[in-house]
Structures are given as C-alpha cells and as structure tokens.
Amino acid sequence: MEMQARTLDRRELPGFRPYLLPATAAAVQQGGKSILALGAVSGRYALGAIAARLSEDGEAALTDLFVDEAARRQGVGLFLLNALCQTLREREIPLLTADYALLDRDLTAMDALMEKAGATPPRFRAVSYRADSRDFHDHPLLGICLTPRYKTPAEIVPFFQLSPEALAELEQAEDIPYVLSWKLLKDRAVPDLSVAVVREGKVRAYLLAEESTDGGFVLLAAARREGSRGSDFLTMMRELGSRCWYWRGGDFPFYFSAVNEHTAQLGLSLMGDKYQVYEEHICTFLLEPQKEKSAP
C-alpha cells in the first residue's frame, strides 16, 4: 500500500480528527506551534495520525499514535513514526520521547513497533491503573459526584478560573516536584477538568487531568502544599469525577499512574479492587541529523 504523510493544519484537520486526542486537535485548530501532527493517507483515504508536543528546551514527546482499524497490520504505525522522526530531524529537534501504558499483547506490540522504528529498548517506567465510573455509582464516598445531587465545595476552583497571579505563583513554586508541576504539565492539562483547593487566596492542593484516546480521562498529577488537609484529595476527586461525568455525558474510563507512593495509596484505597493494572513503558529516539550527500 502506497502512503503519504501530511503535516496537519486546520484545513486538513477534519479528516484526521478521529485519530487525535481532543487537546491535540484543538492545538492544531488554533495553529499553535507546540504541537506537530502528521496524518497518513493512501489515495483519498485517511489511515491514521501521529503527534508530538514540542517543548521549550527543543525536545519532543509523543502524544498521539492511532491507526484506523481497517488499516492495521499494514505498516501504517511504522510509517507514521518514521515520518515524524524525519520531520523532527528536519527541524533539528534532537530527541523524541515515547511514554505509553497498555495491557499485555498491546504493550508487547507497541514495544516492538518502537524498536523497529529505531527507539532505544523500551523500559519499565511505572504502574498505571484503569477504573470505570460505572463501577462507582454505589461507592459510599465517590458515588455522589456521579449524580445531580453533587455540589461543588466553595474552596474548589477549576484551573480556568484561577487568577493569572495564582498560575504564575504555581509556575515558580519550589515545593512541588517538577514531574507534578503546573509548569511541566500545563500544555497537557485541560483547565476545565483540572481543579485546585484554594484557601486564603493561595492554591493549597490540585489535580491536573486530560482526556485519553478512548474517551476517558487521565489524572496527570496530584499535588499537596502547606496548608492542605487530609481530606483534600477526596474532595478534589469528587469534583474531578463530576466534571468528567458531565463532560462525557455519562460513564467513562479513568486512568492514573503511581506518580508517587502516597497518591497511589490514596487512589487505590478509594477504588478498592475495581481497577485494572497497566504497565507504563518509556523509550527515546535519538534523532541525529542526516548527513548531506556529497556531490559526485
């Protein structure tokens, strides 16, 4: 099958939107320079898409890779990875990182694809968990957030309502680990879903979240600061659950990683035994610039 790669912009987006995360599609629609998205076509047919987030330090992180079900096992995924790496080389971006969490055979297949495309051998990064909201309607602590009876507590503020001063303070905060920081994750987090506990005008704790490729949601970070309370995590999880419920218009899958032991224990204690365990792997592509061919 002959394939071509297209760099996606707002004109190309409609044909490839089903293969991109909503946040990625929104960034392409807005014409932002922080996302590079490519689509694969054969003739007039879209086959899938791939995207990477470009950081301020000149590196890239894989965010999207989806192949149409009818075109799988025909080399489309490898074609998209190679096209992305080539485009990044042309832009003199030296490193692409791929971080993904899958189950069993899907994880093995993704590892094999990454290595075939030239990545370093994938290595274990963390354990991730998947839960489904339909299992929590009767939960004594979380069930309320999946009903119209739930009311947002006064101290809960979504990130889109935080003041510029509060966001600037979070970007400079030294008491939050960098892997959980707003500065690192702000391009991924959906402000309407991400929530904070605000007391005395200062953010005391927050959850950052984004959409997942299967119509669910991902908890990116859970952070507590001085002045937070032991009940804040539960309070924020209820608010996040409610927002996801209305955003999706019904039940949804929910993912979170064991970013730190404390968060993992809190999450698992709420979910009981109603979750699946995923492995999260990470690998890198070292994108050395191609040498120009010398003239004969």
Secondary structure, DSSP 8 states (H G I E B T S, - for coil): ---EEEE--TTTHHHHGGGS-HHHHHHHHHT-TTEEEEEEEETTEEEEEEEEEE-TTS-EEEEEEEE-GGGTTSSHHHHHHHHHHHHHHHTT--EEEEEEEE-HHHHHHHHHHHHHTT----EEEEEEEEEEGGG-TT-TTTGGGGSTT----TTEEEGGGS-HHHHHHHHH-SSS-GGG-HHHHTTTS-TTT-EEEEETTEEEEEEEEEE-TTS-EEEEEEEE-TT--TTHHHHHHHHHHHHHHHHHTS--EEEEE-SSHHHHHHHHHHHTT--EEEEEEEEEEE----------
